[in-house]
Amino acid sequence: MSTAVTASQDTTSPETTAAGTDAVAADGSRVAARRASAKPPRKKQTAGQNVLTVLLALLSLIWVIPLLFILVNSFKGKFFISRSPFSLPTGETFSGFDNYVTGLQLSGFARAIGWSLFITVGSVAVIVLLTAMTAYYITRVKTWWTSLIYYLFAFSMIAPFQMVMFPTVKIADMLGLATPWGMIVLYLGFGGGLSVFLFAGFIKSIPLEIEEAAYMDGCSPLQSYFRVVMPLLKPTAVTVAILNAMWVWNDFLLPNLVIGQDERYKTIPIVIQMLIGSNGNRDMGAQMAMLVLAIIPIVIFYLFGQKHIVEGVAAGAVKG
């Protein structure tokens, strides 16, 4: 009898063992899934951190209030903006989209958007591509003149634009750069310093062993750069692109000095400035409406890429 019981136990034990193993594995996977999905406990903020949060929130109003001021006044009649600039548009002060229609009809805003977009996209693309390659070369090639070039780029960030403003305009006229294509060259010169500085700081943190492995796999220096190094530069490249796009899109002084007199190539800031008449008369409503339209594209671009700014700046300025 005992032999039969033992045989029966031996016969069923593999299935029982397999079922038990599956049950344990299922329980283990559920526990692991719960642990993975569980959020880490939130750290309690100290009193100092709460005070800092409140101060930063109040400080952010310095930048938010002017934007709200422009948006609110873009829907008010032009005669009511100066009379009650901080009131909401209600009743007779509300003009709907009349200011937007007037601004688009008078200013040639559609053409200005095209030229601003062309100059901004072209300048940012050229700056990111060429300054990244420049930073890679002067970082990897250690000679006295590459160090000199690096310090010259760093010095260009210190020199104020007003110091080189008139020589730049004169040289631009001599070289025929008073065109949208010439503006891309000028923006490359003025935006190169900060961009090279950020790229060089990040490239210093990339181990040489990665590039040596690429060389051993048969990559040329250019292939190693574009296939290995350039993908690693994405955070810094996005940061450089955002900073330069915001600067070029909103810049008034350089386009006004170089191509401001040419009616064919006016950018958005120049067109908005032209809404002020020669005798000082101005349509404040149309100006506010055109400012809102000018702000929207760059704000959208910034919101999509803002998470990369701190990461890229920290990588380019601290590492190395």
Secondary structure, 3 states (H helix, E strand, C coil): CHHHHHHHHHHHHHHHHHHHHHHHHHHHHHHHHHHHHCCCCCCCCCHHHHHHHHHHHHHHHHHHHHHHHHHHHCCECHHHHCCCCCCCCCHHHECCCHHHHHHHHHHCHHHHHHHHHHHHHHHHHHHHHHHHHHHHHHHHCCCHHHHHHHHHHHHHHHCCHHHHHHHHHHHHHHCCCCCHHHHHHHHHHHHHHHHHHHHHHHHCCCCHHHHHHHHHCCCCHHHHHHHHHHHHCHHHHHHHHHHHHHHHHHCCHHHHHHHCCCHHHCCHHHHHHCCECCCCCECHHHHHHHHHHHHHHHHHHHHHHCHHHHHHHHHHHCCC
